[in-house]
Amino acid sequence: MTNRDVDAVIVGAGFSGLYATHRLRNVQGLTVQCFEAAEGPGGVWYWNKYPGARCDFESIYYSYTFDEALQREWRWTERFAAQPEILAYLNHVADRFDLRRSFRFNTRVTSAVWNEETNRWTVRSDDGSVTTARFFINAAGAFSVFKKNDFPGQDDFHGTVLHTSQWPAEGVDLAGKRVAVIGTGSTGIQVIQTIAPQVGELTVFQRTPNFACPLGNRPLTDEDFAQAVADFSRNRQESRNSIAGAPYPRAVRSALMDTPEERRKVYDEFYNGGGFRMITSSYYDLIFNPVANATAADFIREQIRERVHDPKLAELLCPNDHPYGVKRATFEINYFEAFNLPHVHLVDARTTPIVRITEKGIATTDHEYEFDVIVLATGFDVGAGALARMGVIGRGGRKLTDHWAHGQRAYLGMATHGFPNLFHINGPQSAAALFNNPLAIEDSVDFVGNLIGYLDSHGHTTAEVTDLAEDRYNELVREVADATLFPTATTWYMGDNIPGKPRTPLSLFTGAPMYRAICAEVETTGYAGFSFDGENRPLSSLIKLDGSAVFFLAGLQNMGAKPLEDCTLEEARAAMESFKLMQLPVADDVSIVDARYPIDGGHRKVRLYRPPIEGPLPVVVFYHGGGWIGGSLDLYDEPCATLARRVGAVVVSPDYRLAPEHPFPAATDDTVAAVRWAADHITEFGGDPERIAVAGESAGANLAAVVALRLRDEGGPQLRAQVLITPPVDFLADTESRRQFAHGPIISMELAMRMASLYLGDPANAVSPHASPARAEDLSGLPPALVVTMEIDPTRDEAENYAQALATAGVPTVCRRIDRLCHTAFELSGAIPRAAEIHTAIAEFLTPLLSAQRAATEPALG
Ligand code: N01
């Protein structure tokens, strides 16, 4: 066999390998050598020829989008195509784009070694050839290694044992036979429902019952197809912006917002709607809120009980040890009805586990069953199992298997530290598990293709993810998983369906739009997290961000929430209020009363929060955020009640006039008036007027800083302290953080500027110290300050500069930067658990300053 030197070696001829070959060879003009162990193209769709194998994503979505003509010319015959049709499609693609000539079929890669002298991969294959290449592309897929049989005794069996992914191409005659199926995942369900009517006796060994929902398959009519063709470009666009990568209706409500009757209607519609709609389109909180999830789980169990005649059997088929959706959603066609057939039996392999395969069949802990055929539908060593078996050795002689000894990890699911110029397509920790695979594959290949283009156009030789980036991304994947219910079950999603395999989430569980946004940010920041010829690029914002915040932002994207920049004033106000849904419950031992404070001859509302503590308490007057144009007392109920408990203070939260209806300086007049009212009236509410601090978040923090200035200059009352959480303090600031986080998250500079201009009215007001306190000539004599900043926030640097200026002016100042959090984390306590760190910082700062002892020994500062 001739040895070759090429630009790229590609392994695999499934959806990934075929598109990678087209993109790198036909579009980018690289030379490629591709390997495939099978005799032809198809990947999983080549190997999985078991009876009933079928895609559970609609085929008009589960297909390539890179070529308009291809989309139009391939006429799918069913809504959910069966394996032979998908295999035919992939063969058609191979021919249409002339891909076969780049492949060596029936050939396995046996080793791939990085040569540090030549900066090339040396790839050996079992046909004896040696190929050298700049790039090594792992397109072997996540499901190419099937799970090793757990059961001893397979060789003793006198009948046939078949794994579903090794099904003979010529088929197996099961008519009249005694057949066992082990496993009731996506595959087992398809096999069982398909062979049940054909076989003599069917015995299903079920360890974990499944929340299977109807697939909803039917022939694709000419009308359906014409419609699909007409909608292709819109659908593809919409798909990439939707959680699962298909244009399904978006879930925009919590399951807990609806009555049981309303929920039933929703579940009825989506249960019967087919495909992934039940999980992606009904309610947005099924995947992270156990109470919401239980409503869907109950509904599905009810359907099972209605469909299976024998109540005991129905109960056995009802999943009850994991939430709905945390194991990969499964779909069925009359699966449950199969168990109504007299020759179909169910063995509960959890209470009576399988012990071994015997000469005659299968022995469990209480019985030996006799069979002619045993079908193993026991799943796969999911992830980059195939690559791990290829003897991959990277820089410094490091084996990939050693690198992954504690779990498979890959930056963006595409790159591994220590393995330069090796790229995975939909590798471990990509978002592919919840993302329409052909689209995910196109995105991943395009990213790699662009990265190779970037390398070449910038004269670089190698690209490798940095150690830091790989670690941080792995941590992000774990943090996102922890924000969901996925870790509550043992699954291939969590990497632990194989005994002994380390538990690592194998997917980023954000849904497609956030994963795509992360990749886009990496790309537009010059491949953040990569190292080019040893020169490291820093991490990008979304990768640094706490996983719970990323998951929250992903939720907004999945719902199709309008970016605040695109909202009208009313929409922006409503969007801000909706954050209330993302808060912990308000502490119920904090008493809340409303009162009124006078301003300009009228009155405004003020809300007081008192914790269950005896005696006159210190007072914190807290100003809510909302960009001076929105926010409300209601929105800040939870942060204020928590603050009251954590500090042991009466928290006074005044309403103030908002822009643009009431531009600057209306809000500052109101906030000053509110403190004065508190000083005069707080004893009526159990507060101590001698111990008052002001605090605020975001725009409210700006107002708190201004209040401190004005009270100093306008005759008090004296304040004990000021707490400024993410304060914008200079409308004209030109800082690194404003540039670095110009696009957010949450607050972009475009939005900040728009809100600022509504608030300021006349732009000349920007220089007033009552709008931009950082511009005050003298900061001395102000009360002690706590400035809390978030690492990933455009206001970070101006706030930290202000803290520095306060300290320079002699004001006792503490500046706390909370790493990896973003603007507005303070009011997202339910979504971002680390918001509690802000309260901790405030309590640590305020408790000594507001203590009664301090009042007895020294006068309040200020
Ligand atoms: O594998 P699985 P799969 N004793 O791991 C059971 C894709 N797919 O081949 O849950 C007894 O999901 C195991 O039980 P438990 C899809 O992504 C797609 O079905 O571990 N039972 C489980 O019931 C899917 O997720 C399509 O307790 C044992 C089953 O075997 C992925 O492939 C179609 C056992 C394995 O389920 C894998 O699905 C088919 C033991 N020792 C598959 N070991 C499409 O439609 C395992 N089990 C696109």
Residues whose N, C-alpha, C, O or C-beta is under 5 A from the ligand:
A	BS01	N01	R54 C55 D56 D150 I182 G183 T184 G185 S186 T187 G188 R207 T208 R328 A349 A377 T378 G379 F380
